[in-house]
Amino acid sequence: MLEYGDQAVVTLSSYETPIGLSKRMGFLGGSRTIDAYLIMSMSLLNAIKGK
């Protein structure tokens, strides 16, 4: 894809919260869930950085 000059678009939403996290902490029901989602999002973005 990159060799043709195309760029990937990544969209994250609260629906990508892992089901285990949602069940254990509540679906965006508290600051711990939001903090965990932020860590997950940053990990994903760091994994694709520079690609």
mmCIF entry with sequence, helices, sheets and N, C-alpha, C, O atoms, coordinates in Angstrom:
data_MODEL
# 
_entry.id   MODEL 
# 
_entity.id                         1 
_entity.type                       polymer 
_entity.pdbx_number_of_molecules   1 
# 
_entity_poly.entity_id                      1 
_entity_poly.type                           'polypeptide(L)' 
_entity_poly.nstd_linkage                   no 
_entity_poly.nstd_monomer                   no 
_entity_poly.pdbx_seq_one_letter_code       MLEYGDQAVVTLSSYETPIGLSKRMGFLGGSRTIDAYLIMSMSLLNAIKGK 
_entity_poly.pdbx_seq_one_letter_code_can   MLEYGDQAVVTLSSYETPIGLSKRMGFLGGSRTIDAYLIMSMSLLNAIKGK 
_entity_poly.pdbx_strand_id                 A 
# 
loop_
_entity_poly_seq.entity_id 
_entity_poly_seq.num 
_entity_poly_seq.mon_id 
_entity_poly_seq.hetero 
1 1  MET n 
1 2  LEU n 
1 3  GLU n 
1 4  TYR n 
1 5  GLY n 
1 6  ASP n 
1 7  GLN n 
1 8  ALA n 
1 9  VAL n 
1 10 VAL n 
1 11 THR n 
1 12 LEU n 
1 13 SER n 
1 14 SER n 
1 15 TYR n 
1 16 GLU n 
1 17 THR n 
1 18 PRO n 
1 19 ILE n 
1 20 GLY n 
1 21 LEU n 
1 22 SER n 
1 23 LYS n 
1 24 ARG n 
1 25 MET n 
1 26 GLY n 
1 27 PHE n 
1 28 LEU n 
1 29 GLY n 
1 30 GLY n 
1 31 SER n 
1 32 ARG n 
1 33 THR n 
1 34 ILE n 
1 35 ASP n 
1 36 ALA n 
1 37 TYR n 
1 38 LEU n 
1 39 ILE n 
1 40 MET n 
1 41 SER n 
1 42 MET n 
1 43 SER n 
1 44 LEU n 
1 45 LEU n 
1 46 ASN n 
1 47 ALA n 
1 48 ILE n 
1 49 LYS n 
1 50 GLY n 
1 51 LYS n 
# 
_struct_asym.id          A 
_struct_asym.entity_id   1 
# 
loop_
_struct_conf.conf_type_id 
_struct_conf.id 
_struct_conf.pdbx_PDB_helix_id 
_struct_conf.beg_label_comp_id 
_struct_conf.beg_label_asym_id 
_struct_conf.beg_label_seq_id 
_struct_conf.pdbx_beg_PDB_ins_code 
_struct_conf.end_label_comp_id 
_struct_conf.end_label_asym_id 
_struct_conf.end_label_seq_id 
_struct_conf.pdbx_end_PDB_ins_code 
_struct_conf.beg_auth_comp_id 
_struct_conf.beg_auth_asym_id 
_struct_conf.beg_auth_seq_id 
_struct_conf.end_auth_comp_id 
_struct_conf.end_auth_asym_id 
_struct_conf.end_auth_seq_id 
_struct_conf.pdbx_PDB_helix_class 
_struct_conf.details 
_struct_conf.pdbx_PDB_helix_length 
HELX_P HELX_P1 AA1 LEU A 2  ? TYR A 4  ? LEU A 2  TYR A 4  5 ? 3  
HELX_P HELX_P2 AA2 SER A 14 ? GLU A 16 ? SER A 14 GLU A 16 5 ? 3  
HELX_P HELX_P3 AA3 ILE A 19 ? MET A 25 ? ILE A 19 MET A 25 1 ? 7  
HELX_P HELX_P4 AA4 SER A 31 ? ILE A 48 ? SER A 31 ILE A 48 1 ? 18 
# 
_struct_conf_type.id          HELX_P 
_struct_conf_type.criteria    ? 
_struct_conf_type.reference   ? 
# 
loop_
_atom_site.group_PDB 
_atom_site.id 
_atom_site.type_symbol 
_atom_site.label_atom_id 
_atom_site.label_alt_id 
_atom_site.label_comp_id 
_atom_site.label_asym_id 
_atom_site.label_entity_id 
_atom_site.label_seq_id 
_atom_site.pdbx_PDB_ins_code 
_atom_site.Cartn_x 
_atom_site.Cartn_y 
_atom_site.Cartn_z 
_atom_site.occupancy 
_atom_site.B_iso_or_equiv 
_atom_site.pdbx_formal_charge 
_atom_site.auth_seq_id 
_atom_site.auth_comp_id 
_atom_site.auth_asym_id 
_atom_site.auth_atom_id 
_atom_site.pdbx_PDB_model_num 
ATOM 1   N N  . MET A 1 1  ? 0.822   -1.185 0.000  1.00 0.00 ? 1  MET A N  1 
ATOM 2   C CA . MET A 1 1  ? 0.000   0.000  0.000  1.00 0.00 ? 1  MET A CA 1 
ATOM 3   C C  . MET A 1 1  ? 0.872   1.257  0.000  1.00 0.00 ? 1  MET A C  1 
ATOM 4   O O  . MET A 1 1  ? 0.628   2.194  -0.760 1.00 0.00 ? 1  MET A O  1 
ATOM 5   N N  . LEU A 1 2  ? 1.884   1.262  0.857  1.00 0.00 ? 2  LEU A N  1 
ATOM 6   C CA . LEU A 1 2  ? 2.729   2.453  0.950  1.00 0.00 ? 2  LEU A CA 1 
ATOM 7   C C  . LEU A 1 2  ? 3.542   2.688  -0.320 1.00 0.00 ? 2  LEU A C  1 
ATOM 8   O O  . LEU A 1 2  ? 3.859   3.830  -0.652 1.00 0.00 ? 2  LEU A O  1 
ATOM 9   N N  . GLU A 1 3  ? 3.882   1.608  -1.034 1.00 0.00 ? 3  GLU A N  1 
ATOM 10  C CA . GLU A 1 3  ? 4.665   1.785  -2.248 1.00 0.00 ? 3  GLU A CA 1 
ATOM 11  C C  . GLU A 1 3  ? 3.887   2.504  -3.346 1.00 0.00 ? 3  GLU A C  1 
ATOM 12  O O  . GLU A 1 3  ? 4.480   2.997  -4.306 1.00 0.00 ? 3  GLU A O  1 
ATOM 13  N N  . TYR A 1 4  ? 2.551   2.568  -3.208 1.00 0.00 ? 4  TYR A N  1 
ATOM 14  C CA . TYR A 1 4  ? 1.715   3.292  -4.167 1.00 0.00 ? 4  TYR A CA 1 
ATOM 15  C C  . TYR A 1 4  ? 1.354   4.696  -3.694 1.00 0.00 ? 4  TYR A C  1 
ATOM 16  O O  . TYR A 1 4  ? 0.597   5.404  -4.358 1.00 0.00 ? 4  TYR A O  1 
ATOM 17  N N  . GLY A 1 5  ? 1.898   5.099  -2.545 1.00 0.00 ? 5  GLY A N  1 
ATOM 18  C CA . GLY A 1 5  ? 1.641   6.434  -2.031 1.00 0.00 ? 5  GLY A CA 1 
ATOM 19  C C  . GLY A 1 5  ? 0.366   6.560  -1.215 1.00 0.00 ? 5  GLY A C  1 
ATOM 20  O O  . GLY A 1 5  ? -0.026  7.668  -0.848 1.00 0.00 ? 5  GLY A O  1 
ATOM 21  N N  . ASP A 1 6  ? -0.286  5.439  -0.925 1.00 0.00 ? 6  ASP A N  1 
ATOM 22  C CA . ASP A 1 6  ? -1.508  5.471  -0.112 1.00 0.00 ? 6  ASP A CA 1 
ATOM 23  C C  . ASP A 1 6  ? -1.152  5.571  1.368  1.00 0.00 ? 6  ASP A C  1 
ATOM 24  O O  . ASP A 1 6  ? -0.086  5.127  1.795  1.00 0.00 ? 6  ASP A O  1 
ATOM 25  N N  . GLN A 1 7  ? -2.043  6.150  2.129  1.00 0.00 ? 7  GLN A N  1 
ATOM 26  C CA . GLN A 1 7  ? -1.848  6.259  3.566  1.00 0.00 ? 7  GLN A CA 1 
ATOM 27  C C  . GLN A 1 7  ? -2.987  5.542  4.276  1.00 0.00 ? 7  GLN A C  1 
ATOM 28  O O  . GLN A 1 7  ? -4.141  5.597  3.852  1.00 0.00 ? 7  GLN A O  1 
ATOM 29  N N  . ALA A 1 8  ? -2.639  4.873  5.356  1.00 0.00 ? 8  ALA A N  1 
ATOM 30  C CA . ALA A 1 8  ? -3.644  4.173  6.152  1.00 0.00 ? 8  ALA A CA 1 
ATOM 31  C C  . ALA A 1 8  ? -4.350  5.162  7.074  1.00 0.00 ? 8  ALA A C  1 
ATOM 32  O O  . ALA A 1 8  ? -3.744  6.117  7.559  1.00 0.00 ? 8  ALA A O  1 
ATOM 33  N N  . VAL A 1 9  ? -5.616  4.925  7.305  1.00 0.00 ? 9  VAL A N  1 
ATOM 34  C CA . VAL A 1 9  ? -6.401  5.723  8.236  1.00 0.00 ? 9  VAL A CA 1 
ATOM 35  C C  . VAL A 1 9  ? -6.827  4.803  9.374  1.00 0.00 ? 9  VAL A C  1 
ATOM 36  O O  . VAL A 1 9  ? -7.416  3.748  9.141  1.00 0.00 ? 9  VAL A O  1 
ATOM 37  N N  . VAL A 1 10 ? -6.528  5.207  10.597 1.00 0.00 ? 10 VAL A N  1 
ATOM 38  C CA . VAL A 1 10 ? -6.876  4.401  11.766 1.00 0.00 ? 10 VAL A CA 1 
ATOM 39  C C  . VAL A 1 10 ? -7.897  5.163  12.585 1.00 0.00 ? 10 VAL A C  1 
ATOM 40  O O  . VAL A 1 10 ? -7.698  6.329  12.928 1.00 0.00 ? 10 VAL A O  1 
ATOM 41  N N  . THR A 1 11 ? -8.984  4.496  12.889 1.00 0.00 ? 11 THR A N  1 
ATOM 42  C CA . THR A 1 11 ? -10.042 5.100  13.695 1.00 0.00 ? 11 THR A CA 1 
ATOM 43  C C  . THR A 1 11 ? -10.239 4.250  14.945 1.00 0.00 ? 11 THR A C  1 
ATOM 44  O O  . THR A 1 11 ? -10.458 3.042  14.852 1.00 0.00 ? 11 THR A O  1 
ATOM 45  N N  . LEU A 1 12 ? -10.164 4.871  16.095 1.00 0.00 ? 12 LEU A N  1 
ATOM 46  C CA . LEU A 1 12 ? -10.412 4.178  17.358 1.00 0.00 ? 12 LEU A CA 1 
ATOM 47  C C  . LEU A 1 12 ? -11.654 4.772  18.002 1.00 0.00 ? 12 LEU A C  1 
ATOM 48  O O  . LEU A 1 12 ? -11.864 5.985  17.991 1.00 0.00 ? 12 LEU A O  1 
ATOM 49  N N  . SER A 1 13 ? -12.459 3.907  18.555 1.00 0.00 ? 13 SER A N  1 
ATOM 50  C CA . SER A 1 13 ? -13.634 4.381  19.288 1.00 0.00 ? 13 SER A CA 1 
ATOM 51  C C  . SER A 1 13 ? -13.795 3.537  20.542 1.00 0.00 ? 13 SER A C  1 
ATOM 52  O O  . SER A 1 13 ? -13.079 2.555  20.733 1.00 0.00 ? 13 SER A O  1 
ATOM 53  N N  . SER A 1 14 ? -14.715 3.912  21.377 1.00 0.00 ? 14 SER A N  1 
ATOM 54  C CA . SER A 1 14 ? -14.916 3.172  22.625 1.00 0.00 ? 14 SER A CA 1 
ATOM 55  C C  . SER A 1 14 ? -15.407 1.754  22.368 1.00 0.00 ? 14 SER A C  1 
ATOM 56  O O  . SER A 1 14 ? -15.369 0.919  23.272 1.00 0.00 ? 14 SER A O  1 
ATOM 57  N N  . TYR A 1 15 ? -15.864 1.465  21.157 1.00 0.00 ? 15 TYR A N  1 
ATOM 58  C CA . TYR A 1 15 ? -16.324 0.117  20.832 1.00 0.00 ? 15 TYR A CA 1 
ATOM 59  C C  . TYR A 1 15 ? -15.169 -0.865 20.708 1.00 0.00 ? 15 TYR A C  1 
ATOM 60  O O  . TYR A 1 15 ? -15.394 -2.075 20.705 1.00 0.00 ? 15 TYR A O  1 
ATOM 61  N N  . GLU A 1 16 ? -13.926 -0.371 20.603 1.00 0.00 ? 16 GLU A N  1 
ATOM 62  C CA . GLU A 1 16 ? -12.772 -1.257 20.551 1.00 0.00 ? 16 GLU A CA 1 
ATOM 63  C C  . GLU A 1 16 ? -12.245 -1.634 21.921 1.00 0.00 ? 16 GLU A C  1 
ATOM 64  O O  . GLU A 1 16 ? -11.223 -2.313 22.020 1.00 0.00 ? 16 GLU A O  1 
ATOM 65  N N  . THR A 1 17 ? -12.911 -1.217 22.967 1.00 0.00 ? 17 THR A N  1 
ATOM 66  C CA . THR A 1 17 ? -12.494 -1.597 24.315 1.00 0.00 ? 17 THR A CA 1 
ATOM 67  C C  . THR A 1 17 ? -12.612 -3.115 24.444 1.00 0.00 ? 17 THR A C  1 
ATOM 68  O O  . THR A 1 17 ? -13.673 -3.670 24.157 1.00 0.00 ? 17 THR A O  1 
ATOM 69  N N  . PRO A 1 18 ? -11.542 -3.803 24.872 1.00 0.00 ? 18 PRO A N  1 
ATOM 70  C CA . PRO A 1 18 ? -11.602 -5.260 25.000 1.00 0.00 ? 18 PRO A CA 1 
ATOM 71  C C  . PRO A 1 18 ? -12.756 -5.700 25.910 1.00 0.00 ? 18 PRO A C  1 
ATOM 72  O O  . PRO A 1 18 ? -13.030 -5.069 26.931 1.00 0.00 ? 18 PRO A O  1 
ATOM 73  N N  . ILE A 1 19 ? -13.421 -6.785 25.527 1.00 0.00 ? 19 ILE A N  1 
ATOM 74  C CA . ILE A 1 19 ? -14.601 -7.244 26.250 1.00 0.00 ? 19 ILE A CA 1 
ATOM 75  C C  . ILE A 1 19 ? -14.264 -7.597 27.704 1.00 0.00 ? 19 ILE A C  1 
ATOM 76  O O  . ILE A 1 19 ? -15.063 -7.335 28.603 1.00 0.00 ? 19 ILE A O  1 
ATOM 77  N N  . GLY A 1 20 ? -13.094 -8.187 27.940 1.00 0.00 ? 20 GLY A N  1 
ATOM 78  C CA . GLY A 1 20 ? -12.700 -8.525 29.308 1.00 0.00 ? 20 GLY A CA 1 
ATOM 79  C C  . GLY A 1 20 ? -12.570 -7.283 30.180 1.00 0.00 ? 20 GLY A C  1 
ATOM 80  O O  . GLY A 1 20 ? -12.973 -7.291 31.343 1.00 0.00 ? 20 GLY A O  1 
ATOM 81  N N  . LEU A 1 21 ? -12.013 -6.226 29.624 1.00 0.00 ? 21 LEU A N  1 
ATOM 82  C CA . LEU A 1 21 ? -11.878 -4.963 30.351 1.00 0.00 ? 21 LEU A CA 1 
ATOM 83  C C  . LEU A 1 21 ? -13.243 -4.359 30.635 1.00 0.00 ? 21 LEU A C  1 
ATOM 84  O O  . LEU A 1 21 ? -13.490 -3.852 31.729 1.00 0.00 ? 21 LEU A O  1 
ATOM 85  N N  . SER A 1 22 ? -14.123 -4.414 29.655 1.00 0.00 ? 22 SER A N  1 
ATOM 86  C CA . SER A 1 22 ? -15.470 -3.864 29.833 1.00 0.00 ? 22 SER A CA 1 
ATOM 87  C C  . SER A 1 22 ? -16.227 -4.600 30.933 1.00 0.00 ? 22 SER A C  1 
ATOM 88  O O  . SER A 1 22 ? -16.892 -3.981 31.764 1.00 0.00 ? 22 SER A O  1 
ATOM 89  N N  . LYS A 1 23 ? -16.118 -5.920 30.929 1.00 0.00 ? 23 LYS A N  1 
ATOM 90  C CA . LYS A 1 23 ? -16.832 -6.712 31.939 1.00 0.00 ? 23 LYS A CA 1 
ATOM 91  C C  . LYS A 1 23 ? -16.249 -6.504 33.330 1.00 0.00 ? 23 LYS A C  1 
ATOM 92  O O  . LYS A 1 23 ? -16.990 -6.429 34.310 1.00 0.00 ? 23 LYS A O  1 
ATOM 93  N N  . ARG A 1 24 ? -14.928 -6.411 33.420 1.00 0.00 ? 24 ARG A N  1 
ATOM 94  C CA . ARG A 1 24 ? -14.277 -6.301 34.724 1.00 0.00 ? 24 ARG A CA 1 
ATOM 95  C C  . ARG A 1 24 ? -14.434 -4.907 35.325 1.00 0.00 ? 24 ARG A C  1 
ATOM 96  O O  . ARG A 1 24 ? -14.645 -4.781 36.531 1.00 0.00 ? 24 ARG A O  1 
ATOM 97  N N  . MET A 1 25 ? -14.337 -3.862 34.512 1.00 0.00 ? 25 MET A N  1 
ATOM 98  C CA . MET A 1 25 ? -14.325 -2.500 35.046 1.00 0.00 ? 25 MET A CA 1 
ATOM 99  C C  . MET A 1 25 ? -15.554 -1.681 34.684 1.00 0.00 ? 25 MET A C  1 
ATOM 100 O O  . MET A 1 25 ? -15.731 -0.578 35.201 1.00 0.00 ? 25 MET A O  1 
ATOM 101 N N  . GLY A 1 26 ? -16.401 -2.195 33.811 1.00 0.00 ? 26 GLY A N  1 
ATOM 102 C CA . GLY A 1 26 ? -17.564 -1.426 33.378 1.00 0.00 ? 26 GLY A CA 1 
ATOM 103 C C  . GLY A 1 26 ? -17.228 -0.662 32.110 1.00 0.00 ? 26 GLY A C  1 
ATOM 104 O O  . GLY A 1 26 ? -16.128 -0.129 31.969 1.00 0.00 ? 26 GLY A O  1 
ATOM 105 N N  . PHE A 1 27 ? -18.172 -0.614 31.199 1.00 0.00 ? 27 PHE A N  1 
ATOM 106 C CA . PHE A 1 27 ? -17.951 0.020  29.898 1.00 0.00 ? 27 PHE A CA 1 
ATOM 107 C C  . PHE A 1 27 ? -17.779 1.521  30.062 1.00 0.00 ? 27 PHE A C  1 
ATOM 108 O O  . PHE A 1 27 ? -18.761 2.249  30.211 1.00 0.00 ? 27 PHE A O  1 
ATOM 109 N N  . LEU A 1 28 ? -16.537 1.987  30.036 1.00 0.00 ? 28 LEU A N  1 
ATOM 110 C CA . LEU A 1 28 ? -16.190 3.401  30.237 1.00 0.00 ? 28 LEU A CA 1 
ATOM 111 C C  . LEU A 1 28 ? -16.894 3.975  31.458 1.00 0.00 ? 28 LEU A C  1 
ATOM 112 O O  . LEU A 1 28 ? -17.295 5.138  31.482 1.00 0.00 ? 28 LEU A O  1 
ATOM 113 N N  . GLY A 1 29 ? -17.031 3.131  32.464 1.00 0.00 ? 29 GLY A N  1 
ATOM 114 C CA . GLY A 1 29 ? -17.758 3.545  33.649 1.00 0.00 ? 29 GLY A CA 1 
ATOM 115 C C  . GLY A 1 29 ? -16.913 4.201  34.719 1.00 0.00 ? 29 GLY A C  1 
ATOM 116 O O  . GLY A 1 29 ? -17.443 4.622  35.747 1.00 0.00 ? 29 GLY A O  1 
ATOM 117 N N  . GLY A 1 30 ? -15.639 4.299  34.507 1.00 0.00 ? 30 GLY A N  1 
ATOM 118 C CA . GLY A 1 30 ? -14.802 4.898  35.520 1.00 0.00 ? 30 GLY A CA 1 
ATOM 119 C C  . GLY A 1 30 ? -13.451 5.298  34.973 1.00 0.00 ? 30 GLY A C  1 
ATOM 120 O O  . GLY A 1 30 ? -13.108 4.994  33.830 1.00 0.00 ? 30 GLY A O  1 
ATOM 121 N N  . SER A 1 31 ? -12.703 5.973  35.793 1.00 0.00 ? 31 SER A N  1 
ATOM 122 C CA . SER A 1 31 ? -11.410 6.493  35.338 1.00 0.00 ? 31 SER A CA 1 
ATOM 123 C C  . SER A 1 31 ? -10.410 5.372  35.068 1.00 0.00 ? 31 SER A C  1 
ATOM 124 O O  . SER A 1 31 ? -9.536  5.528  34.215 1.00 0.00 ? 31 SER A O  1 
ATOM 125 N N  . ARG A 1 32 ? -10.516 4.244  35.774 1.00 0.00 ? 32 ARG A N  1 
ATOM 126 C CA . ARG A 1 32 ? -9.591  3.127  35.520 1.00 0.00 ? 32 ARG A CA 1 
ATOM 127 C C  . ARG A 1 32 ? -9.804  2.557  34.123 1.00 0.00 ? 32 ARG A C  1 
ATOM 128 O O  . ARG A 1 32 ? -8.839  2.222  33.436 1.00 0.00 ? 32 ARG A O  1 
ATOM 129 N N  . THR A 1 33 ? -11.049 2.446  33.702 1.00 0.00 ? 33 THR A N  1 
ATOM 130 C CA . THR A 1 33 ? -11.349 1.940  32.366 1.00 0.00 ? 33 THR A CA 1 
ATOM 131 C C  . THR A 1 33 ? -10.835 2.906  31.310 1.00 0.00 ? 33 THR A C  1 
ATOM 132 O O  . THR A 1 33 ? -10.264 2.484  30.304 1.00 0.00 ? 33 THR A O  1 
ATOM 133 N N  . ILE A 1 34 ? -11.033 4.180  31.529 1.00 0.00 ? 34 ILE A N  1 
ATOM 134 C CA . ILE A 1 34 ? -10.566 5.186  30.576 1.00 0.00 ? 34 ILE A CA 1 
ATOM 135 C C  . ILE A 1 34 ? -9.043  5.190  30.506 1.00 0.00 ? 34 ILE A C  1 
ATOM 136 O O  . ILE A 1 34 ? -8.475  5.308  29.420 1.00 0.00 ? 34 ILE A O  1 
ATOM 137 N N  . ASP A 1 35 ? -8.375  5.063  31.656 1.00 0.00 ? 35 ASP A N  1 
ATOM 138 C CA . ASP A 1 35 ? -6.915  4.999  31.671 1.00 0.00 ? 35 ASP A CA 1 
ATOM 139 C C  . ASP A 1 35 ? -6.410  3.768  30.913 1.00 0.00 ? 35 ASP A C  1 
ATOM 140 O O  . ASP A 1 35 ? -5.445  3.859  30.155 1.00 0.00 ? 35 ASP A O  1 
ATOM 141 N N  . ALA A 1 36 ? -7.059  2.618  31.116 1.00 0.00 ? 36 ALA A N  1 
ATOM 142 C CA . ALA A 1 36 ? -6.662  1.396  30.418 1.00 0.00 ? 36 ALA A CA 1 
ATOM 143 C C  . ALA A 1 36 ? -6.879  1.543  28.913 1.00 0.00 ? 36 ALA A C  1 
ATOM 144 O O  . ALA A 1 36 ? -6.051  1.091  28.122 1.00 0.00 ? 36 ALA A O  1 
ATOM 145 N N  . TYR A 1 37 ? -7.976  2.166  28.516 1.00 0.00 ? 37 TYR A N  1 
ATOM 146 C CA . TYR A 1 37 ? -8.258  2.396  27.095 1.00 0.00 ? 37 TYR A CA 1 
ATOM 147 C C  . TYR A 1 37 ? -7.209  3.328  26.494 1.00 0.00 ? 37 TYR A C  1 
ATOM 148 O O  . TYR A 1 37 ? -6.782  3.127  25.357 1.00 0.00 ? 37 TYR A O  1 
ATOM 149 N N  . LEU A 1 38 ? -6.796  4.335  27.241 1.00 0.00 ? 38 LEU A N  1 
ATOM 150 C CA . LEU A 1 38 ? -5.766  5.250  26.763 1.00 0.00 ? 38 LEU A CA 1 
ATOM 151 C C  . LEU A 1 38 ? -4.447  4.516  26.552 1.00 0.00 ? 38 LEU A C  1 
ATOM 152 O O  . LEU A 1 38 ? -3.767  4.745  25.551 1.00 0.00 ? 38 LEU A O  1 
ATOM 153 N N  . ILE A 1 39 ? -4.080  3.643  27.474 1.00 0.00 ? 39 ILE A N  1 
ATOM 154 C CA . ILE A 1 39 ? -2.849  2.861  27.332 1.00 0.00 ? 39 ILE A CA 1 
ATOM 155 C C  . ILE A 1 39 ? -2.932  1.974  26.101 1.00 0.00 ? 39 ILE A C  1 
ATOM 156 O O  . ILE A 1 39 ? -1.970  1.881  25.339 1.00 0.00 ? 39 ILE A O  1 
ATOM 157 N N  . MET A 1 40 ? -4.080  1.314  25.897 1.00 0.00 ? 40 MET A N  1 
ATOM 158 C CA . MET A 1 40 ? -4.260  0.466  24.725 1.00 0.00 ? 40 MET A CA 1 
ATOM 159 C C  . MET A 1 40 ? -4.148  1.289  23.440 1.00 0.00 ? 40 MET A C  1 
ATOM 160 O O  . MET A 1 40 ? -3.490  0.865  22.489 1.00 0.00 ? 40 MET A O  1 
ATOM 161 N N  . SER A 1 41 ? -4.778  2.446  23.407 1.00 0.00 ? 41 SER A N  1 
ATOM 162 C CA . SER A 1 41 ? -4.742  3.304  22.217 1.00 0.00 ? 41 SER A CA 1 
ATOM 163 C C  . SER A 1 41 ? -3.326  3.774  21.910 1.00 0.00 ? 41 SER A C  1 
ATOM 164 O O  . SER A 1 41 ? -2.897  3.756  20.757 1.00 0.00 ? 41 SER A O  1 
ATOM 165 N N  . MET A 1 42 ? -2.612  4.190  22.934 1.00 0.00 ? 42 MET A N  1 
ATOM 166 C CA . MET A 1 42 ? -1.238  4.654  22.729 1.00 0.00 ? 42 MET A CA 1 
ATOM 167 C C  . MET A 1 42 ? -0.346  3.514  22.237 1.00 0.00 ? 42 MET A C  1 
ATOM 168 O O  . MET A 1 42 ? 0.537   3.735  21.408 1.00 0.00 ? 42 MET A O  1 
ATOM 169 N N  . SER A 1 43 ? -0.566  2.303  22.739 1.00 0.00 ? 43 SER A N  1 
ATOM 170 C CA . SER A 1 43 ? 0.208   1.156  22.284 1.00 0.00 ? 43 SER A CA 1 
ATOM 171 C C  . SER A 1 43 ? -0.031  0.888  20.809 1.00 0.00 ? 43 SER A C  1 
ATOM 172 O O  . SER A 1 43 ? 0.907   0.623  20.058 1.00 0.00 ? 43 SER A O  1 
ATOM 173 N N  . LEU A 1 44 ? -1.291  0.958  20.397 1.00 0.00 ? 44 LEU A N  1 
ATOM 174 C CA . LEU A 1 44 ? -1.615  0.750  18.982 1.00 0.00 ? 44 LEU A CA 1 
ATOM 175 C C  . LEU A 1 44 ? -0.985  1.827  18.099 1.00 0.00 ? 44 LEU A C  1 
ATOM 176 O O  . LEU A 1 44 ? -0.426  1.529  17.044 1.00 0.00 ? 44 LEU A O  1 
ATOM 177 N N  . LEU A 1 45 ? -1.081  3.062  18.536 1.00 0.00 ? 45 LEU A N  1 
ATOM 178 C CA . LEU A 1 45 ? -0.508  4.155  17.732 1.00 0.00 ? 45 LEU A CA 1 
ATOM 179 C C  . LEU A 1 45 ? 1.000   4.082  17.665 1.00 0.00 ? 45 LEU A C  1 
ATOM 180 O O  . LEU A 1 45 ? 1.586   4.381  16.625 1.00 0.00 ? 45 LEU A O  1 
ATOM 181 N N  . ASN A 1 46 ? 1.643   3.689  18.756 1.00 0.00 ? 46 ASN A N  1 
ATOM 182 C CA . ASN A 1 46 ? 3.111   3.527  18.745 1.00 0.00 ? 46 ASN A CA 1 
ATOM 183 C C  . ASN A 1 46 ? 3.525   2.381  17.833 1.00 0.00 ? 46 ASN A C  1 
ATOM 184 O O  . ASN A 1 46 ? 4.589   2.437  17.215 1.00 0.00 ? 46 ASN A O  1 
ATOM 185 N N  . ALA A 1 47 ? 2.694   1.336  17.741 1.00 0.00 ? 47 ALA A N  1 
ATOM 186 C CA . ALA A 1 47 ? 3.016   0.193  16.895 1.00 0.00 ? 47 ALA A CA 1 
ATOM 187 C C  . ALA A 1 47 ? 3.011   0.558  15.414 1.00 0.00 ? 47 ALA A C  1 
ATOM 188 O O  . ALA A 1 47 ? 3.773   -0.011 14.633 1.00 0.00 ? 47 ALA A O  1 
ATOM 189 N N  . ILE A 1 48 ? 2.161   1.500  15.025 1.00 0.00 ? 48 ILE A N  1 
ATOM 190 C CA . ILE A 1 48 ? 2.091   1.867  13.606 1.00 0.00 ? 48 ILE A CA 1 
ATOM 191 C C  . ILE A 1 48 ? 2.829   3.162  13.286 1.00 0.00 ? 48 ILE A C  1 
ATOM 192 O O  . ILE A 1 48 ? 2.831   3.604  12.137 1.00 0.00 ? 48 ILE A O  1 
ATOM 193 N N  . LYS A 1 49 ? 3.448   3.767  14.277 1.00 0.00 ? 49 LYS A N  1 
ATOM 194 C CA . LYS A 1 49 ? 4.155   5.033  14.072 1.00 0.00 ? 49 LYS A CA 1 
ATOM 195 C C  . LYS A 1 49 ? 5.254   4.865  13.031 1.00 0.00 ? 49 LYS A C  1 
ATOM 196 O O  . LYS A 1 49 ? 6.040   3.919  13.087 1.00 0.00 ? 49 LYS A O  1 
ATOM 197 N N  . GLY A 1 50 ? 5.297   5.772  12.107 1.00 0.00 ? 50 GLY A N  1 
ATOM 198 C CA . GLY A 1 50 ? 6.338   5.778  11.093 1.00 0.00 ? 50 GLY A CA 1 
ATOM 199 C C  . GLY A 1 50 ? 6.095   4.832  9.927  1.00 0.00 ? 50 GLY A C  1 
ATOM 200 O O  . GLY A 1 50 ? 6.959   4.688  9.061  1.00 0.00 ? 50 GLY A O  1 
ATOM 201 N N  . LYS A 1 51 ? 4.943   4.190  9.889  1.00 0.00 ? 51 LYS A N  1 
ATOM 202 C CA . LYS A 1 51 ? 4.665   3.247  8.781  1.00 0.00 ? 51 LYS A CA 1 
ATOM 203 C C  . LYS A 1 51 ? 3.756   3.887  7.781  1.00 0.00 ? 51 LYS A C  1 
ATOM 204 O O  . LYS A 1 51 ? 3.403   3.264  6.779  1.00 0.00 ? 51 LYS A O  1 
# 
